Amino acid sequence: MRIRIGYQPSITALFVAVVLTVGLTLVFLSFEQARSITRSAALSFIDRVADHTADRVDGQFKDVLDILEVLRHLQPVETGAIRDNPQLYAILAALLRQHEQLYNLYVGYADGAFVELDVLDRAGPALRAELKPPADSAFRLSVIDTSTGGSSRLRFTTYFSSDFKVLAQERRAADYDPRERPWYQDAFKPGAGAITEPYVFGAASLIGYTVRVPFTQGRGGIAAGDILLIDADAFLRSQKLGTSGVVFLFDDSGKVVAHPRMSEVLSAGAASVPLDLPPFARMLSVDITRPLNAWHRGGAAQQIFDDADGRTYVAAFRSIKTSGASGLRLAVVAPLDEFFAEIEESRRRLVLLALGFVLASLPVIWGIGSLLSRSMKALAAETDRIQKFETNGPTRDVRSIVREIDDLGRSISTMRTVVRTFATFVPKRLVQQLLATGDALRLGGSRREVTILFTDIAGFTNITEKADPEQVMLRTSRYLAVLSAVIMEHGGTVDKFVGDAIMAIWNAPADDSDHVAHACAAVLACREANRRLNEEFEREGWPAYRTRYGVHTGEAVVGTIGSSDRMAYTVLGAAVNLAARLEPLNKEYGTEVLVSDAVRQRAADRFAFRLVDETQPKGFAAKVRVYELCGAVQERVEMQAGGGVG
């Protein structure tokens, strides 16, 4: 059970605790001998530095290992579905954005396939100078896979902007095989660790470490990520230890693996040549053999020792737990006399600060209150995210020992969950509109012009009647997710799913002055997305889903129907019925996409249509002209110019 106290008592208690701590510290420093203070403080300080640094290093490696565990269990990674997989690329980008210590993420497969996403700016200007990407590039994607015929290995390179829009693409023969790289070859050796020694990366002669996780499921291979050596150097330099103190990493063979000056000592040569890691003597001015051996024999992790030059040093050692069989260790070494000078100066400063603290109690109390108010600011920011419908990102639960703040944080967390759940049953655009206006959902509707789309899978009953029901649900949900995403990308609202069928509308609930063209573009994009999905299904041994589409535009009643305790947002009217009748006519005419004459008239300047027939749909008194949507006008012109069928 967690302890929670009120807001005002927490400020008072914290202020009293700080005053008592400062007072007791001053009394302690006044009566302890200087030498005892120096030694104990030095050991305590260096122990904290060692703990802090080891935890940071462990945390960095653990974060990367956790990412790689997630990555290797992703279905596209296991199956090797690495080409033309925007969802996989978006996941890689999201992971890299969240973990700034990584320069890239990649997967190498046992058959030589490879996928890698790099954050260009994290490698410094050298990589941009070598690659010469488009000016606004933020990510570089490299995919190596066997060509469709299986005769050659190709490399596909794509540059993305910061908002993950494609800026440039190229394709050439593959010039890289992950199986030839040390990070791949060494991973399968007995006792291989998750973290490599520093080596030269192939791009821009950068030096760094690779964190890797092998996997045997599916296509089989290794998921990995790179941490640049210059980042490790900068992190170790940031651990302040006076003038001569140093923090570094070493391995069981006595070689230095990371050091504040490591980048200066190592020069990047050929990517295939292993780096010559320096020994202790090359990187340190003091011999740490004696305290290190004592620690290996079970001695204390922090020690004071004398060097041959007569100077006294303090040292602390830690094991990097996440390195596993790599055997990484951390050492912190600093001269004791530097601690003495700092402690004496700190003691004088402490007395002055304590006096100033007592005299300035009111500003301090204000500062403490300001510190506690950060939780309230975090709550306000989270509430703003919910209002903007940003509920699908990482959760940001605000917790506090202050009872009122903690209760409010729980309420906001519950509200976020309710909004996210509500959005799965109600069209997303409708939820966004409700959040933006603050209006409640009410029964009723209004007349407005809309464009309606109906889809259905041809022969779905024959496909699924003998198939495993669980696989039918999984594949069909995957199919519906792909088409729904395309519809929403083109401004449409998915009204409902009826079995394997989709009903979607444009120009509701949000206004869209170009809704007819957007609907036509969405249908063409759905057809292409369906084609790519069918290729995946065929590779998985599942029958292809052939989709038929019917599109009509006209005036209808748009709004909420149902009862006070169960409502549905939908569209009603003759325009809806006509769109529903057009879809099954595809079977009669052997077409995929049929549209009404109203659609053709509104979009004829941008899309090509072919007159199919003049027919009388069931339930309609008058005949209507039915057209096939053939493609965008530009695509038709290019086909004709290239000798295609007109």
C-alpha positions as CSV (number, residue, x, y, z in Angstrom):
1,M,0.0,0.0,0.0
2,R,1.5,3.3,-1.1
3,I,1.7,6.2,1.4
4,R,0.0,9.5,0.3
5,I,-0.1,12.8,2.1
6,G,-1.9,16.0,1.5
7,Y,-0.4,18.8,-0.6
8,Q,0.1,21.4,2.2
9,P,1.5,18.9,4.7
10,S,4.0,17.7,2.1
11,I,5.4,21.2,1.6
12,T,5.8,21.7,5.4
13,A,7.3,18.3,6.0
14,L,9.8,18.7,3.1
15,F,10.9,22.1,4.3
16,V,11.5,20.8,7.9
17,A,13.4,17.8,6.6
18,V,15.7,20.0,4.5
19,V,16.4,22.4,7.4
20,L,17.1,19.5,9.8
21,T,19.4,17.8,7.2
22,V,21.4,20.9,6.6
23,G,21.7,21.5,10.4
24,L,22.8,17.9,11.2
25,T,25.3,18.0,8.3
26,L,26.9,21.2,9.6
27,V,27.2,19.6,13.1
28,F,28.7,16.5,11.7
29,L,31.3,18.3,9.6
30,S,32.3,20.5,12.5
31,F,33.3,17.6,14.8
32,E,34.7,14.9,12.4
33,Q,38.4,14.8,11.6
34,A,39.4,16.1,8.2
35,R,41.2,12.9,7.1
36,S,38.3,10.7,8.1
37,I,35.9,13.0,6.2
38,T,38.1,13.0,3.2
39,R,38.4,9.2,2.9
40,S,34.8,8.4,3.7
41,A,33.5,11.1,1.5
42,A,35.8,10.1,-1.3
43,L,34.7,6.4,-1.0
44,S,31.1,7.4,-0.8
45,F,31.2,9.8,-3.7
46,I,33.1,7.5,-6.0
47,D,30.8,4.6,-5.0
48,R,27.8,6.8,-6.0
49,V,29.5,7.7,-9.3
50,A,30.2,4.1,-10.0
51,D,26.6,3.1,-9.2
52,H,25.1,5.9,-11.1
53,T,27.3,5.3,-14.2
54,A,26.9,1.5,-14.1
55,D,23.1,1.9,-13.8
56,R,23.1,4.4,-16.7
57,V,25.2,2.1,-18.9
58,D,23.1,-0.9,-17.8
59,G,20.0,1.1,-18.5
60,Q,21.1,2.1,-22.0
61,F,22.0,-1.5,-22.9
62,K,18.9,-2.9,-21.3
63,D,16.7,-0.4,-23.1
64,V,18.3,-1.4,-26.4
65,L,17.9,-5.1,-25.6
66,D,14.3,-4.6,-24.7
67,I,13.7,-2.8,-28.0
68,L,15.4,-5.7,-29.9
69,E,13.3,-8.3,-28.0
70,V,10.2,-6.4,-29.2
71,L,11.6,-6.0,-32.7
72,R,12.5,-9.7,-33.2
73,H,9.0,-10.9,-32.1
74,L,7.2,-8.6,-34.6
75,Q,5.4,-10.8,-37.2
76,P,6.9,-8.9,-40.2
77,V,10.4,-9.4,-38.8
78,E,10.0,-13.1,-38.1
79,T,8.4,-13.8,-41.5
80,G,10.9,-11.5,-43.3
81,A,8.1,-9.2,-44.7
82,I,10.6,-6.4,-45.0
83,R,9.9,-5.0,-48.5
84,D,7.1,-2.5,-49.0
85,N,6.1,-2.7,-45.3
86,P,5.3,0.9,-44.2
87,Q,4.0,-0.4,-40.9
88,L,7.3,-2.0,-40.0
89,Y,9.2,1.1,-41.1
90,A,7.0,3.3,-38.9
91,I,7.6,1.0,-35.9
92,L,11.4,1.2,-36.4
93,A,11.2,5.1,-36.6
94,A,9.0,5.3,-33.5
95,L,11.5,3.1,-31.5
96,L,14.5,5.3,-32.7
97,R,12.7,8.5,-31.8
98,Q,12.1,7.2,-28.2
99,H,15.7,6.0,-27.7
100,E,18.2,8.7,-28.6
101,Q,21.2,6.6,-27.7
102,L,20.6,4.4,-30.8
103,Y,22.0,5.5,-34.2
104,N,20.0,2.8,-36.1
105,L,18.0,-0.4,-35.9
106,Y,18.4,-3.3,-38.3
107,V,17.7,-7.0,-38.9
108,G,20.0,-9.4,-40.8
109,Y,18.6,-12.7,-42.0
110,A,20.3,-16.1,-42.4
111,D,19.6,-16.0,-46.2
112,G,21.4,-12.6,-46.6
113,A,18.3,-10.4,-46.5
114,F,18.6,-7.2,-44.5
115,V,16.5,-4.2,-43.4
116,E,18.0,-1.1,-41.6
117,L,16.6,2.3,-40.6
118,D,19.2,5.0,-39.7
119,V,18.7,8.4,-38.0
120,L,21.0,10.5,-40.2
121,D,21.8,13.4,-37.9
122,R,22.9,11.1,-35.0
123,A,25.9,10.1,-37.0
124,G,27.2,13.7,-37.5
125,P,28.0,15.5,-40.7
126,A,30.3,12.7,-42.0
127,L,27.4,10.4,-42.9
128,R,25.5,13.1,-44.8
129,A,28.7,14.1,-46.7
130,E,29.1,10.5,-47.8
131,L,25.5,9.7,-48.7
132,K,24.5,13.1,-50.0
133,P,20.8,12.6,-49.2
134,P,18.0,15.1,-49.9
135,A,18.3,18.2,-47.7
136,D,15.3,17.4,-45.5
137,S,16.1,13.8,-45.0
138,A,15.9,12.5,-41.4
139,F,15.9,8.8,-41.9
140,R,17.5,6.4,-44.4
141,L,15.9,3.0,-45.0
142,S,17.9,0.2,-46.6
143,V,16.3,-3.1,-47.6
144,I,18.3,-6.0,-49.2
145,D,16.3,-8.9,-50.5
146,T,16.2,-11.4,-53.4
147,S,14.5,-10.2,-56.6
148,T,11.1,-11.5,-57.5
149,G,12.6,-14.2,-59.8
150,G,15.1,-15.1,-57.1
151,S,18.1,-14.7,-59.4
152,S,19.8,-11.7,-57.7
153,R,20.0,-9.7,-54.5
154,L,18.9,-6.1,-54.8
155,R,19.3,-3.1,-52.4
156,F,16.4,-0.7,-52.1
157,T,17.3,2.7,-50.4
158,T,14.6,5.2,-49.3
159,Y,15.1,8.6,-47.7
160,F,12.3,9.9,-45.4
161,S,11.6,13.3,-43.9
162,S,11.1,13.8,-40.1
163,D,7.4,13.2,-40.6
164,F,8.2,10.0,-42.5
165,K,7.3,11.2,-46.0
166,V,9.3,9.6,-48.8
167,L,11.8,12.1,-50.3
168,A,13.9,9.8,-52.6
169,Q,14.2,6.2,-53.6
170,E,16.9,4.2,-55.4
171,R,17.5,0.6,-56.4
172,R,20.7,-1.2,-57.3
173,A,22.5,-4.5,-57.0
174,A,23.2,-5.4,-53.3
175,D,26.8,-4.6,-52.2
176,Y,26.4,-5.7,-48.6
177,D,25.9,-9.0,-46.9
178,P,25.1,-9.0,-43.2
179,R,26.4,-12.5,-42.8
180,E,29.9,-11.3,-43.5
181,R,29.9,-8.8,-40.7
182,P,31.5,-9.5,-37.3
183,W,28.3,-8.5,-35.4
184,Y,26.4,-11.3,-37.3
185,Q,29.1,-14.0,-37.4
186,D,30.2,-13.7,-33.8
187,A,26.6,-13.8,-32.5
188,F,26.3,-17.5,-33.1
189,K,29.5,-18.5,-31.5
190,P,29.4,-20.3,-28.1
191,G,29.4,-17.8,-25.2
192,A,28.8,-14.8,-27.5
193,G,27.5,-11.7,-25.7
194,A,24.7,-9.4,-26.6
195,I,27.2,-6.4,-26.9
196,T,30.1,-6.4,-29.3
197,E,33.5,-4.8,-28.8
198,P,33.9,-1.5,-30.7
199,Y,34.4,-1.9,-34.4
200,V,34.2,0.2,-37.6
201,F,30.8,0.6,-39.1
202,G,30.5,0.5,-42.8
203,A,29.0,4.0,-43.1
204,A,31.3,7.0,-42.9
205,S,33.9,5.0,-41.0
206,L,32.1,5.5,-37.7
207,I,33.1,3.5,-34.6
208,G,30.7,2.0,-32.2
209,Y,29.1,-1.0,-30.5
210,T,26.4,-3.3,-31.7
211,V,23.8,-4.7,-29.4
212,R,22.3,-7.8,-30.9
213,V,19.6,-10.5,-30.3
214,P,19.6,-13.6,-32.4
215,F,16.3,-15.3,-33.3
216,T,15.4,-18.6,-35.0
217,Q,11.7,-18.2,-35.5
218,G,10.4,-17.7,-39.1
219,R,13.2,-16.6,-41.5
220,G,15.8,-16.6,-38.7
221,G,18.5,-14.0,-38.1
222,I,19.7,-11.2,-35.8
223,A,18.0,-8.0,-34.6
224,A,20.5,-5.4,-33.7
225,G,21.1,-1.7,-33.0
226,D,24.3,0.5,-33.0
227,I,25.5,2.9,-30.3
228,L,28.2,5.3,-31.5
229,L,31.5,5.4,-29.7
230,I,31.5,9.2,-29.7
231,D,28.3,9.1,-27.7
232,A,29.9,6.8,-25.1
233,D,32.9,9.0,-24.9
234,A,30.7,12.1,-24.3
235,F,28.7,10.3,-21.6
236,L,31.9,9.1,-19.7
237,R,33.3,12.7,-19.9
238,S,30.2,14.0,-18.3
239,Q,30.9,12.1,-15.1
240,K,32.8,14.8,-13.2
241,L,35.7,13.5,-11.1
242,G,37.8,16.6,-10.5
243,T,40.8,17.3,-12.7
244,S,42.4,13.8,-13.1
245,G,39.5,11.4,-12.3
246,V,38.3,9.1,-15.0
247,V,35.5,6.6,-15.7
248,F,36.0,3.9,-18.3
249,L,34.8,0.4,-19.4
250,F,37.1,-2.6,-19.8
251,D,36.7,-6.3,-20.5
252,D,38.1,-9.5,-18.9
253,S,41.2,-9.5,-21.0
254,G,42.3,-6.2,-19.5
255,K,41.6,-4.1,-22.6
256,V,39.9,-0.7,-22.4
257,V,36.5,-0.8,-24.3
258,A,35.2,2.8,-23.6
259,H,37.1,5.8,-22.3
260,P,36.6,9.6,-22.4
261,R,39.5,9.8,-24.9
262,M,38.8,6.6,-26.8
263,S,37.8,8.2,-30.0
264,E,41.2,10.1,-30.0
265,V,43.1,6.9,-29.5
266,L,41.3,4.7,-32.0
267,S,41.5,5.6,-35.7
268,A,38.8,4.2,-38.0
269,G,40.5,1.9,-40.6
270,A,38.9,-0.5,-42.9
271,A,35.5,-1.9,-41.8
272,S,36.8,-5.5,-42.1
273,V,39.8,-5.0,-39.9
274,P,39.2,-5.4,-36.1
275,L,40.1,-2.5,-33.8
276,D,43.2,-2.9,-31.6
277,L,41.8,-2.1,-28.1
278,P,44.3,-0.4,-25.9
279,P,45.5,-1.9,-22.6
280,F,45.2,-0.1,-19.2
281,A,48.8,1.3,-19.4
282,R,48.0,3.1,-22.7
283,M,44.9,4.9,-21.3
284,L,45.7,5.4,-17.6
285,S,48.5,7.2,-15.7
286,V,48.1,4.9,-12.7
287,D,48.5,1.2,-12.2
288,I,45.1,-0.3,-11.0
289,T,46.3,-3.9,-11.1
290,R,46.4,-4.4,-7.3
291,P,42.9,-3.0,-6.4
292,L,41.4,-4.7,-9.5
293,N,42.8,-8.1,-8.5
294,A,41.6,-7.6,-5.0
295,W,38.1,-7.0,-6.3
296,H,38.2,-10.1,-8.6
297,R,39.2,-12.1,-5.5
298,G,36.0,-11.0,-3.7
299,G,37.3,-7.8,-2.1
300,A,35.4,-4.5,-1.7
301,A,34.1,-2.8,-4.8
302,Q,35.6,0.5,-3.7
303,Q,39.2,0.8,-2.5
304,I,41.9,3.3,-1.5
305,F,45.4,2.5,-2.7
306,D,48.8,4.0,-3.2
307,D,50.5,4.2,-6.6
308,A,54.2,3.9,-7.3
309,D,54.5,7.7,-7.5
310,G,53.4,8.0,-3.9
311,R,50.0,9.5,-4.7
312,T,46.9,8.0,-3.1
313,Y,44.0,7.1,-5.3
314,V,40.4,5.9,-4.7
315,A,38.8,3.4,-7.1
316,A,35.5,1.7,-7.5
317,F,34.5,-1.2,-9.8
318,R,31.2,-2.5,-11.1
319,S,30.1,-5.3,-13.5
320,I,27.8,-4.3,-16.4
321,K,25.0,-6.9,-15.9
322,T,23.4,-6.5,-19.3
323,S,26.7,-7.2,-21.1
324,G,26.3,-11.0,-20.3
325,A,29.1,-13.1,-21.8
326,S,30.8,-9.9,-23.2
327,G,32.2,-9.4,-19.7
328,L,32.1,-5.6,-19.6
329,R,33.3,-4.0,-16.3
330,L,33.3,-0.3,-15.2
331,A,36.0,1.4,-13.2
332,V,36.1,4.8,-11.6
333,V,39.6,6.1,-10.5
334,A,40.6,9.5,-9.0
335,P,43.3,11.0,-6.8
336,L,42.3,11.3,-3.2
337,D,44.0,14.7,-2.7
338,E,41.6,16.2,-5.3
339,F,38.7,15.1,-3.2
340,F,40.3,16.8,-0.1
341,A,40.5,20.2,-1.9
342,E,37.0,19.9,-3.1
343,I,35.6,18.9,0.3
344,E,37.3,21.8,2.0
345,E,35.9,24.2,-0.5
346,S,32.5,22.5,-0.3
347,R,32.4,22.8,3.4
348,R,32.9,26.6,3.2
349,R,30.3,26.9,0.6
350,L,27.9,24.7,2.6
351,V,28.1,27.1,5.6
352,L,27.4,30.1,3.4
353,L,24.6,28.3,1.6
354,A,23.0,27.1,4.9
355,L,22.9,30.7,6.2
356,G,21.5,31.9,3.0
357,F,19.0,29.1,3.0
358,V,17.7,30.0,6.5
359,L,17.4,33.7,5.6
360,A,15.7,33.0,2.3
361,S,13.1,30.4,3.6
362,L,10.2,32.0,1.9
363,P,11.7,31.8,-1.6
364,V,12.7,28.2,-0.9
365,I,9.2,27.3,0.1
366,W,8.0,28.9,-3.1
367,G,10.5,26.8,-5.0
368,I,9.4,23.6,-3.4
369,G,5.8,24.4,-4.2
370,S,6.9,25.1,-7.8
371,L,8.6,21.7,-7.9
372,L,5.5,19.9,-6.7
373,S,3.4,21.8,-9.3
374,R,5.2,20.1,-12.1
375,S,2.9,17.2,-11.7
376,M,0.0,19.5,-12.2
377,K,1.6,20.8,-15.4
378,A,2.0,17.2,-16.6
379,L,-1.6,16.6,-15.9
380,A,-2.6,19.6,-17.9
381,A,-0.4,18.5,-20.8
382,E,-2.0,15.0,-20.7
383,T,-5.5,16.5,-20.7
384,D,-4.6,18.6,-23.7
385,R,-3.3,15.5,-25.5
386,I,-6.6,13.8,-24.8
387,Q,-8.6,16.8,-26.1
388,K,-6.5,16.7,-29.3
389,F,-7.3,12.9,-29.5
390,E,-3.6,11.9,-29.1
391,T,-4.5,8.7,-27.2
392,N,-2.6,6.1,-29.2
393,G,0.9,7.1,-28.2
394,P,2.9,6.0,-25.2
395,T,1.0,6.4,-21.9
396,R,2.0,9.2,-19.5
397,D,0.5,8.3,-16.2
398,V,1.1,11.0,-13.7
399,R,1.7,9.6,-10.2
400,S,2.5,11.5,-7.0
401,I,2.7,11.0,-3.2
402,V,0.5,14.0,-2.9
403,R,-3.0,12.5,-2.6
404,E,-4.9,15.1,-4.6
405,I,-2.5,15.0,-7.5
406,D,-2.4,11.2,-7.5
407,D,-6.2,11.0,-7.6
408,L,-6.4,13.5,-10.4
409,G,-3.8,11.6,-12.4
410,R,-5.8,8.3,-12.0
411,S,-8.9,10.1,-13.2
412,I,-7.2,11.4,-16.3
413,S,-5.7,8.0,-17.0
414,T,-9.1,6.5,-16.8
415,M,-10.5,9.2,-19.1
416,R,-7.8,8.5,-21.7
417,T,-8.7,4.8,-21.7
418,V,-12.4,5.6,-22.0
419,V,-11.8,8.0,-24.9
420,R,-9.5,5.5,-26.7
421,T,-12.0,2.6,-26.2
422,F,-14.9,4.8,-27.3
423,A,-13.0,5.6,-30.5
424,T,-12.9,2.0,-31.5
425,F,-16.6,1.7,-31.7
426,V,-17.4,5.2,-33.1
427,P,-15.8,6.7,-36.2
428,K,-12.6,8.5,-35.3
429,R,-13.5,11.7,-37.0
430,L,-16.8,11.9,-35.1
431,V,-15.0,11.5,-31.8
432,Q,-12.5,14.2,-32.8
433,Q,-15.4,16.5,-33.6
434,L,-17.1,15.8,-30.3
435,L,-13.9,16.5,-28.4
436,A,-13.2,19.7,-30.3
437,T,-16.8,21.1,-29.8
438,G,-17.6,19.6,-26.4
439,D,-21.0,18.6,-27.7
440,A,-22.8,15.4,-26.5
441,L,-23.8,12.7,-28.9
442,R,-27.6,13.2,-29.7
443,L,-30.1,11.4,-31.8
444,G,-31.0,13.1,-35.0
445,G,-29.4,14.1,-38.3
446,S,-29.3,16.6,-41.2
447,R,-29.3,16.4,-45.0
448,R,-26.0,16.9,-46.8
449,E,-24.3,15.7,-49.9
450,V,-22.0,12.7,-49.2
451,T,-20.1,10.2,-51.2
452,I,-20.7,6.6,-50.2
453,L,-18.5,3.5,-50.7
454,F,-19.6,-0.1,-50.3
455,T,-17.0,-3.0,-50.6
456,D,-17.4,-6.7,-50.5
457,I,-15.1,-9.7,-51.1
458,A,-16.0,-11.9,-54.0
459,G,-16.7,-15.5,-53.1
460,F,-16.0,-14.9,-49.4
461,T,-18.3,-17.8,-48.3
462,N,-16.5,-20.3,-50.6
463,I,-13.1,-19.1,-49.3
464,T,-13.9,-19.5,-45.7
465,E,-16.5,-22.2,-45.3
466,K,-13.8,-24.9,-44.8
467,A,-11.1,-22.8,-43.3
468,D,-10.0,-22.5,-39.7
469,P,-12.4,-20.0,-38.1
470,E,-9.6,-18.4,-36.1
471,Q,-7.5,-17.9,-39.2
472,V,-10.5,-16.5,-41.0
473,M,-11.0,-13.9,-38.3
474,L,-7.3,-13.0,-38.2
475,R,-6.9,-12.7,-42.0
476,T,-10.2,-10.8,-42.5
477,S,-9.3,-8.4,-39.6
478,R,-6.0,-7.8,-41.3
479,Y,-7.7,-7.1,-44.6
480,L,-10.3,-4.7,-43.0
481,A,-7.5,-2.9,-41.2
482,V,-5.5,-2.3,-44.4
483,L,-8.5,-1.0,-46.3
484,S,-9.8,1.1,-43.4
485,A,-6.4,2.8,-43.0
486,V,-6.4,3.7,-46.8
487,I,-9.9,5.1,-46.5
488,M,-9.0,7.3,-43.5
489,E,-5.8,8.5,-45.2
490,H,-8.0,9.8,-48.0
491,G,-10.4,11.7,-45.7
492,G,-13.0,9.0,-45.5
493,T,-15.0,7.8,-42.4
494,V,-15.5,4.1,-41.9
495,D,-19.2,3.9,-41.1
496,K,-19.4,0.2,-40.3
497,F,-18.2,-3.3,-41.0
498,V,-20.8,-5.9,-42.1
499,G,-19.0,-9.2,-42.0
500,D,-16.3,-8.8,-44.7
501,A,-17.9,-5.7,-46.2
502,I,-17.1,-2.1,-45.5
503,M,-19.3,1.0,-45.7
504,A,-17.5,4.3,-45.8
505,I,-18.6,7.9,-46.4
506,W,-16.9,11.2,-47.3
507,N,-17.9,14.8,-46.4
508,A,-19.2,13.6,-43.0
509,P,-18.9,14.4,-40.2
510,A,-16.1,16.8,-41.3
511,D,-16.6,19.0,-44.4
512,D,-14.7,18.0,-47.5
513,S,-15.4,20.1,-50.6
514,D,-13.5,17.6,-52.8
515,H,-15.1,14.5,-51.4
516,V,-15.9,12.8,-54.7
517,A,-12.3,12.9,-55.9
518,H,-11.0,11.8,-52.6
519,A,-13.4,8.8,-52.6
520,C,-12.2,7.8,-56.1
521,A,-8.6,8.1,-55.1
522,A,-9.3,6.1,-52.0
523,V,-10.8,3.3,-54.1
524,L,-7.8,3.1,-56.4
525,A,-5.5,3.1,-53.4
526,C,-7.6,0.4,-51.7
527,R,-7.3,-1.7,-54.8
528,E,-3.5,-1.4,-54.8
529,A,-3.3,-2.1,-51.0
530,N,-5.5,-5.1,-51.6
531,R,-3.2,-6.3,-54.3
532,R,-0.1,-6.1,-52.0
533,L,-2.0,-7.8,-49.2
534,N,-3.0,-10.6,-51.5
535,E,0.6,-11.2,-52.4
536,E,1.3,-11.6,-48.7
537,F,-1.7,-14.0,-48.4
538,E,-0.5,-16.1,-51.3
539,R,3.0,-16.4,-49.7
540,E,1.3,-17.5,-46.5
541,G,-0.8,-20.1,-48.3
542,W,-4.1,-18.2,-47.9
543,P,-6.6,-17.5,-50.7
544,A,-6.6,-14.0,-52.2
545,Y,-9.4,-11.6,-51.3
546,R,-10.8,-10.1,-54.5
547,T,-12.7,-6.9,-53.6
548,R,-15.6,-5.3,-55.4
549,Y,-16.5,-1.6,-55.0
550,G,-19.5,0.5,-55.5
551,V,-19.4,4.3,-55.3
552,H,-22.2,6.9,-55.5
553,T,-22.5,10.6,-54.5
554,G,-25.7,12.4,-53.6
555,E,-27.8,13.9,-50.8
556,A,-28.6,11.8,-47.8
557,V,-29.5,12.1,-44.1
558,V,-26.4,12.0,-41.9
559,G,-26.6,11.7,-38.1
560,T,-27.2,9.5,-35.1
561,I,-29.9,6.8,-35.0
562,G,-30.9,4.3,-32.3
563,S,-32.0,4.7,-28.7
564,S,-30.9,6.8,-25.8
565,D,-28.7,4.0,-24.5
566,R,-27.4,2.6,-27.8
567,M,-26.6,4.9,-30.8
568,A,-25.0,4.5,-34.2
569,Y,-23.6,7.3,-36.4
570,T,-24.6,6.5,-40.0
571,V,-26.0,7.8,-43.3
572,L,-29.5,7.0,-44.7
573,G,-31.3,7.6,-48.0
574,A,-31.7,6.7,-51.6
575,A,-28.1,7.7,-52.3
576,V,-26.9,5.0,-49.9
577,N,-29.2,2.4,-51.4
578,L,-27.8,3.1,-54.9
579,A,-24.2,2.8,-53.7
580,A,-25.1,-0.5,-52.1
581,R,-26.7,-1.7,-55.4
582,L,-23.7,-0.8,-57.5
583,E,-21.3,-3.0,-55.6
584,P,-22.9,-6.4,-56.5
585,L,-23.4,-5.3,-60.2
586,N,-19.6,-5.9,-60.5
587,K,-20.2,-9.6,-60.6
588,E,-22.7,-9.2,-63.4
589,Y,-20.4,-7.1,-65.6
590,G,-17.1,-8.7,-64.6
591,T,-15.7,-5.4,-63.2
592,E,-14.1,-4.4,-59.8
593,V,-15.2,-0.7,-59.4
594,L,-18.6,0.6,-60.5
595,V,-19.6,4.2,-60.0
596,S,-22.7,6.2,-60.8
597,D,-23.0,8.9,-63.4
598,A,-23.1,11.5,-60.6
599,V,-19.6,10.4,-59.5
600,R,-18.3,10.5,-63.1
601,Q,-19.6,14.0,-63.7
602,R,-17.9,15.4,-60.5
603,A,-14.5,13.6,-61.1
604,A,-14.2,13.3,-64.9
605,D,-11.4,15.9,-65.1
606,R,-9.1,13.8,-62.8
607,F,-10.2,10.2,-63.3
608,A,-10.9,8.0,-66.3
609,F,-14.3,6.2,-66.6
610,R,-15.7,3.7,-69.0
611,L,-19.5,3.4,-69.7
612,V,-20.6,-0.1,-68.7
613,D,-24.4,-0.1,-69.1
614,E,-27.6,1.7,-68.4
615,T,-29.5,-0.4,-65.9
616,Q,-32.3,-0.3,-63.5
617,P,-31.0,-1.3,-60.0
618,K,-33.3,-3.3,-57.8
619,G,-35.7,-1.0,-55.9
620,F,-35.3,2.0,-58.2
621,A,-37.9,3.2,-60.7
622,A,-35.5,4.9,-63.2
623,K,-32.6,3.6,-65.1
624,V,-29.1,4.8,-64.2
625,R,-25.9,4.9,-66.1
626,V,-23.1,2.7,-64.6
627,Y,-19.4,3.4,-65.2
628,E,-16.2,1.6,-64.4
629,L,-13.5,3.6,-62.6
630,C,-10.4,2.9,-64.7
631,G,-7.7,5.0,-62.9
632,A,-6.4,8.5,-62.6
633,V,-6.3,10.6,-65.8
634,Q,-2.5,11.0,-65.7
635,E,-2.1,7.2,-65.3
636,R,-4.2,6.6,-68.4
637,V,-2.3,9.1,-70.4
638,E,1.0,7.4,-69.4
639,M,-0.4,4.0,-70.3
640,Q,-1.5,5.2,-73.8
641,A,1.9,7.0,-74.4
642,G,3.7,3.7,-73.5
643,G,1.5,1.6,-75.8
644,G,-0.8,0.3,-73.1
645,V,-4.5,-0.5,-73.6
646,G,-6.6,2.6,-73.7
